[in-house]
Amino acid sequence: MLNDFQRVQVLSEALPFIQKFAGKTIVIKYGGSAMQDQLLKNKVIEDILFLSYVGLKLVLVHGGGPVINHWLNKLNIESNFHKGVRVTDSATMEVVEMVLVGKVNQELVALINKKKGKAIGLSGKDARLIIASQLVDELDNFVGKIDKVNSDIINLLIQEGYIPVIASVAASLEGQSYNINADTVAGSIASKLKAEKLILLTDTSGIMQNIHDPQTLIRLADVSKIEDLKKKNVISGGMIPKVDCCTQAISNGVKSAHIIDGRVEHALLLEILTKNGIGSMLV
């Protein structure tokens, strides 16, 4: 445990970062173990509230893969994935929407508000925040792609001091629901907002040369290095949509994108308010 002097010193060292990012917009994608473990969940929420209180404008986007899997298993509906993205038939889509919008989203909103934050829950359907269409031309596949982001509702909320909490479900102009990869949603919203940072909380330390060795963590990479790592299959599987949304966001004006380990307590504060951070930063 830190003594009082050490606590003050830590706060003092964070001051330049607080000054640098106060008033800036940061989009956080929240998922993985940090969403399942109650202790980690509380630490993430505390980080979000701390950052909000010191003047950062936060937008929280969430998936909920493990929770969706739990309910699909209970209902005896098989889970299938292709290139790290859930394949979503009509039965799965119904469960995805119920779980993400009705359960996960509202639990996060309630937890933030319980701790005296100001959170409002949204999905891509609200105020036509996200207009979506079918990603793959298959009859019974409701995985969606983003056609348009309308950030008016987000800007309205963050200007009034609210924290938008956004579930990664959206609809087409005709009202058809689609399941969209939450990393992609976070990246598209960060792009539209021209955010200072896009941060993806994951179950890995970041991008690693050897996925079994955290010591091989790549702390800083530009877009060209990322493409090279993909060609060499260093980046594969579920990491592909994560880095793709990061590189797309950077090309669209987001200053930096970060892939960090949400299993580490106070991962957000460590990444934003310290010199070295704890994950991979893409620029």
Salt bridges, closest charged atoms under 4 A:
ASP4 OD1 - ARG7 NH1 2.94
GLU46 OE2 - LYS115 NZ 3.99
ASP47 OD1 - HIS266 ND1 2.59
GLU97 OE2 - LYS125 NZ 2.62
GLU107 OE2 - LYS103 NZ 2.81
ASP147 OD1 - LYS145 NZ 3.19
ASP183 OD1 - LYS29 NZ 3.41
ASP183 OD2 - LYS242 NZ 3.04
GLU196 OE1 - LYS24 NZ 3.75
GLU196 OE1 - LYS255 NZ 3.40
GLU227 OE2 - LYS230 NZ 3.90
ASP228 OD2 - LYS232 NZ 3.13
ASP244 OD1 - LYS230 NZ 2.58
ASP261 OD1 - ARG263 NE 2.88
GLU271 OE2 - HIS258 ND1 2.70
